[in-house]
Amino acid sequence: MPCDVLLRRPEETFENIDEYISHLEERMLTIHQWARERLDFSSEKMEYRYNVKTFKEGEMVWLHNPQQEK
């Protein structure tokens, strides 16, 4: 199948379909957990970057107002 070409077939051999499904579920849960951790890390990183660029009261800023250009 195309997904086997992309993801490679499992190198383990399984006695029956139930064993394969159990192994697949474990892999999917591990991948899901890893993806969740990466999303949390990215979210924290984006929040930090946003907060670093937050302006303080009284700071000079450049204001762009496209409606005034018309």
DSSP file (Angstrom, degrees, kcal/mol; ACC not computed):
  #  RESIDUE AA STRUCTURE BP1 BP2  ACC     N-H-->O    O-->H-N    N-H-->O    O-->H-N    TCO  KAPPA ALPHA  PHI   PSI    X-CA   Y-CA   Z-CA
    1    1 A M    >>        0   0    0      0, 0.0     4,-1.4     0, 0.0     3,-0.6   0.000 360.0 360.0 360.0 155.2    0.0    0.0    0.0
    2    2 A P  H 3>  +     0   0    0      0, 0.0     4,-2.1     0, 0.0     5,-0.2   0.861 360.0  56.0 -58.2 -36.5    1.2    3.6   -0.5
    3    3 A C  H 3> S+     0   0    0      1,-0.2     4,-3.2     2,-0.2     5,-0.3   0.840 103.1  55.9 -67.0 -29.7    1.3    4.2    3.2
    4    4 A D  H <> S+     0   0    0     -3,-0.6     4,-1.5     2,-0.2    -1,-0.2   0.871 107.2  49.4 -66.8 -35.9    3.6    1.2    3.6
    5    5 A V  H  < S+     0   0    0     -4,-1.4    -2,-0.2     2,-0.2    -1,-0.2   0.918 117.9  40.3 -67.3 -42.7    6.0    2.9    1.1
    6    6 A L  H  < S+     0   0    0     -4,-2.1    -2,-0.2     1,-0.2    -3,-0.2   0.934 130.7  25.2 -71.6 -47.7    5.9    6.1    3.0
    7    7 A L  H  < S-     0   0    0     -4,-3.2    -3,-0.2    -5,-0.2    -2,-0.2   0.457 106.3-123.1 -99.7  -2.9    5.9    4.8    6.6
    8    8 A R     <  -     0   0    0     -4,-1.5    -3,-0.2    -5,-0.3     3,-0.1   0.495  31.3 -85.7  65.0 142.5    7.7    1.5    5.9
    9    9 A R        -     0   0    0     -5,-0.2    -5,-0.0     1,-0.1     2,-0.0  -0.455  55.7 -89.1 -74.0 150.8    6.0   -1.7    7.0
   10   10 A P        -     0   0    0      0, 0.0    -1,-0.1     0, 0.0    -2,-0.1  -0.338  27.7-145.4 -61.9 141.1    6.6   -2.8   10.6
   11   11 A E  S    S+     0   0    0     -3,-0.1     2,-0.1     2,-0.1    -2,-0.0   0.690  76.0  85.7 -82.6 -18.3    9.7   -5.0   11.0
   12   12 A E  S    S-     0   0    0      1,-0.0     2,-0.4     0, 0.0     0, 0.0  -0.479  75.1-134.7 -77.8 154.2    8.1   -7.1   13.6
   13   13 A T        -     0   0    0     -2,-0.1     2,-0.4     2,-0.0    -2,-0.1  -0.877  17.9-148.2-106.8 146.1    6.0  -10.1   12.7
   14   14 A F        -     0   0    0     -2,-0.4     3,-0.1     1,-0.1     4,-0.0  -0.885  15.0-141.7-119.3 145.1    2.7  -10.6   14.4
   15   15 A E  S    S-     0   0    0     -2,-0.4     2,-0.3     1,-0.1    -1,-0.1   0.871  82.9  -6.8 -70.6 -38.0    0.9  -13.8   15.2
   16   16 A N  S  > S-     0   0    0      1,-0.1     4,-1.7     0, 0.0     3,-0.2  -0.916  76.2 -93.6-151.9 175.4   -2.6  -12.4   14.4
   17   17 A I  H  > S+     0   0    0     -2,-0.3     4,-2.7     1,-0.2     5,-0.2   0.840 118.3  58.7 -66.4 -34.3   -4.5   -9.3   13.5
   18   18 A D  H  > S+     0   0    0      2,-0.2     4,-2.3     1,-0.2    -1,-0.2   0.891 105.9  49.0 -63.7 -39.1   -5.3   -8.5   17.2
   19   19 A E  H  > S+     0   0    0     -3,-0.2     4,-2.3     2,-0.2    -1,-0.2   0.905 112.1  49.0 -65.8 -41.6   -1.6   -8.4   18.1
   20   20 A Y  H  X S+     0   0    0     -4,-1.7     4,-2.7     2,-0.2    -2,-0.2   0.927 111.4  48.8 -63.4 -45.1   -0.9   -6.1   15.1
   21   21 A I  H  X S+     0   0    0     -4,-2.7     4,-2.7     2,-0.2    -2,-0.2   0.904 110.6  51.0 -62.9 -42.0   -3.8   -3.8   16.0
   22   22 A S  H  X S+     0   0    0     -4,-2.3     4,-2.0     2,-0.2    -1,-0.2   0.927 112.2  46.5 -60.7 -45.2   -2.7   -3.6   19.6
   23   23 A H  H  X S+     0   0    0     -4,-2.3     4,-2.3     1,-0.2    -2,-0.2   0.907 112.3  50.7 -63.3 -42.2    0.9   -2.7   18.5
   24   24 A L  H  X S+     0   0    0     -4,-2.7     4,-2.6     1,-0.2    -2,-0.2   0.901 108.2  52.2 -63.4 -42.1   -0.5   -0.1   16.1
   25   25 A E  H  X S+     0   0    0     -4,-2.7     4,-2.5     2,-0.2    -1,-0.2   0.911 109.1  50.4 -60.3 -43.0   -2.6    1.5   18.8
   26   26 A E  H  X S+     0   0    0     -4,-2.0     4,-2.2     2,-0.2    -2,-0.2   0.926 111.8  47.5 -61.1 -45.2    0.5    1.7   21.1
   27   27 A R  H  X S+     0   0    0     -4,-2.3     4,-2.6     1,-0.2    -2,-0.2   0.915 111.9  49.7 -62.6 -43.1    2.4    3.4   18.3
   28   28 A M  H  X S+     0   0    0     -4,-2.6     4,-2.7     1,-0.2    -2,-0.2   0.895 110.6  49.9 -64.8 -40.2   -0.4    5.8   17.5
   29   29 A L  H  X S+     0   0    0     -4,-2.5     4,-2.5     2,-0.2    -1,-0.2   0.900 111.6  49.1 -64.1 -40.4   -0.8    6.8   21.2
   30   30 A T  H  X S+     0   0    0     -4,-2.2     4,-2.4     2,-0.2    -2,-0.2   0.928 113.0  46.4 -63.9 -45.1    3.0    7.4   21.4
   31   31 A I  H  X S+     0   0    0     -4,-2.6     4,-2.6     2,-0.2    -2,-0.2   0.902 112.3  51.1 -63.7 -41.6    3.0    9.5   18.3
   32   32 A H  H  X S+     0   0    0     -4,-2.7     4,-2.5     2,-0.2    -2,-0.2   0.915 110.5  48.7 -62.4 -43.6   -0.1   11.4   19.5
   33   33 A Q  H  X S+     0   0    0     -4,-2.5     4,-2.4     2,-0.2    -2,-0.2   0.918 111.7  49.4 -62.8 -44.1    1.6   12.1   22.9
   34   34 A W  H  X S+     0   0    0     -4,-2.4     4,-2.2     1,-0.2    -2,-0.2   0.917 111.5  48.8 -61.2 -44.5    4.8   13.3   21.1
   35   35 A A  H  X S+     0   0    0     -4,-2.6     4,-2.4     1,-0.2    -2,-0.2   0.905 110.1  52.1 -63.4 -41.4    2.7   15.6   18.8
   36   36 A R  H  X S+     0   0    0     -4,-2.5     4,-2.6     2,-0.2    -2,-0.2   0.920 109.3  49.5 -59.3 -45.4    0.8   17.0   21.8
   37   37 A E  H  X S+     0   0    0     -4,-2.4     4,-2.5     1,-0.2    -1,-0.2   0.909 111.2  49.1 -61.5 -42.7    4.1   17.8   23.6
   38   38 A R  H  X S+     0   0    0     -4,-2.2     4,-2.6     2,-0.2    -1,-0.2   0.891 111.1  49.9 -64.9 -39.5    5.5   19.5   20.5
   39   39 A L  H  X S+     0   0    0     -4,-2.4     4,-2.5     2,-0.2    -2,-0.2   0.915 111.4  48.5 -64.9 -42.5    2.3   21.6   20.2
   40   40 A D  H  X S+     0   0    0     -4,-2.6     4,-2.4     2,-0.2    -2,-0.2   0.919 112.5  48.7 -62.2 -43.4    2.5   22.6   23.8
   41   41 A F  H  X S+     0   0    0     -4,-2.5     4,-2.3     1,-0.2    -2,-0.2   0.929 112.7  47.4 -62.1 -45.9    6.1   23.6   23.4
   42   42 A S  H  X S+     0   0    0     -4,-2.6     4,-2.6     1,-0.2    -2,-0.2   0.891 110.9  52.2 -63.4 -39.6    5.4   25.6   20.3
   43   43 A S  H  X S+     0   0    0     -4,-2.5     4,-2.4     2,-0.2    -1,-0.2   0.919 110.5  47.2 -62.5 -44.6    2.5   27.3   22.0
   44   44 A E  H  X S+     0   0    0     -4,-2.4     4,-2.3     2,-0.2    -2,-0.2   0.897 112.3  50.7 -63.1 -40.2    4.6   28.3   25.0
   45   45 A K  H  X S+     0   0    0     -4,-2.3     4,-2.4     2,-0.2    -2,-0.2   0.908 111.4  47.2 -65.0 -43.0    7.3   29.6   22.6
   46   46 A M  H  X S+     0   0    0     -4,-2.6     4,-2.4     2,-0.2    -2,-0.2   0.896 111.3  51.5 -65.7 -40.4    4.8   31.7   20.6
   47   47 A E  H  X S+     0   0    0     -4,-2.4     4,-2.5     2,-0.2    -2,-0.2   0.915 110.2  49.4 -62.5 -42.9    3.3   33.1   23.8
   48   48 A Y  H  X S+     0   0    0     -4,-2.3     4,-2.0     1,-0.2    -2,-0.2   0.938 111.7  47.9 -61.4 -47.4    6.8   34.0   25.1
   49   49 A R  H  X S+     0   0    0     -4,-2.4     4,-1.3     1,-0.2    -1,-0.2   0.886 112.2  50.0 -62.6 -38.4    7.7   35.7   21.8
   50   50 A Y  H  < S+     0   0    0     -4,-2.4     3,-0.3     1,-0.2    -1,-0.2   0.933 111.4  48.0 -64.4 -45.7    4.3   37.6   21.8
   51   51 A N  H >< S+     0   0    0     -4,-2.5     3,-1.0     1,-0.2    -2,-0.2   0.809 105.7  58.2 -67.7 -30.1    4.8   38.8   25.4
   52   52 A V  H 3< S+     0   0    0     -4,-2.0    -1,-0.2     1,-0.2    -2,-0.2   0.868 107.7  47.7 -65.4 -35.4    8.4   40.0   24.6
   53   53 A K  T 3< S+     0   0    0     -4,-1.3    -1,-0.2    -3,-0.3     2,-0.2   0.361  83.1 122.6 -88.8   5.3    7.1   42.3   21.9
   54   54 A T    <   -     0   0    0     -3,-1.0     2,-0.2    -4,-0.2    -3,-0.0  -0.498  62.1-126.6 -70.5 133.6    4.3   43.7   24.1
   55   55 A F        -     0   0    0     -2,-0.2     2,-0.2     1,-0.1    -1,-0.1  -0.543  15.8-131.8 -84.0 146.6    4.6   47.5   24.4
   56   56 A K    >   -     0   0    0     -2,-0.2     3,-2.0     1,-0.1     2,-0.1  -0.600  37.9 -84.1 -92.5 156.6    4.7   49.2   27.7
   57   57 A E  T 3  S+     0   0    0      1,-0.3    -1,-0.1    -2,-0.2     3,-0.1  -0.388 116.4  21.3 -61.1 131.7    2.5   52.3   28.5
   58   58 A G  T 3  S+     0   0    0      1,-0.3    -1,-0.3    -2,-0.1     2,-0.1   0.307  89.5 134.6  92.6  -8.0    4.1   55.5   27.3
   59   59 A E    <   -     0   0    0     -3,-2.0     2,-0.3     1,-0.1    -1,-0.3  -0.462  60.3-114.2 -73.4 146.6    6.3   53.8   24.7
   60   60 A M        +     0   0    0     -2,-0.1     2,-0.3    -3,-0.1    -1,-0.1  -0.647  41.1 178.2 -79.5 135.6    6.5   55.3   21.2
   61   61 A V        -     0   0    0     -2,-0.3     2,-0.6    -6,-0.0     0, 0.0  -0.934  32.1-115.9-134.8 158.3    5.0   53.1   18.5
   62   62 A W        -     0   0    0     -2,-0.3     2,-0.5     2,-0.0    -2,-0.0  -0.863  30.8-154.5 -95.5 123.9    4.4   53.4   14.7
   63   63 A L        -     0   0    0     -2,-0.6     2,-0.6     2,-0.0    -2,-0.0  -0.879   6.1-163.7-105.1 125.3    0.7   53.3   13.9
   64   64 A H        +     0   0    0     -2,-0.5    -2,-0.0     4,-0.0     0, 0.0  -0.943   9.8 177.3-107.8 120.4   -0.4   52.2   10.5
   65   65 A N    >   -     0   0    0     -2,-0.6     3,-1.4     1,-0.1     4,-0.4  -0.871   9.3-173.0-125.0  96.4   -4.0   53.1    9.6
   66   66 A P  G >  S+     0   0    0      0, 0.0     3,-0.9     0, 0.0     4,-0.4   0.740  80.3  67.4 -64.6 -22.7   -4.9   52.0    6.1
   67   67 A Q  G >  S+     0   0    0      1,-0.2     3,-0.7     2,-0.2    -2,-0.0   0.776  93.5  59.1 -69.7 -24.4   -8.2   53.8    6.1
   68   68 A Q  G <  S+     0   0    0     -3,-1.4    -1,-0.2     1,-0.2    -4,-0.0   0.692  92.8  68.5 -75.2 -18.0   -6.5   57.2    6.2
   69   69 A E  G <         0   0    0     -3,-0.9    -1,-0.2    -4,-0.4    -2,-0.2   0.702 360.0 360.0 -74.2 -19.3   -4.7   56.4    2.9
   70   70 A K    <         0   0    0     -3,-0.7    -1,-0.2    -4,-0.4    -2,-0.1   0.469 360.0 360.0 -74.5 360.0   -8.0   56.6    0.9
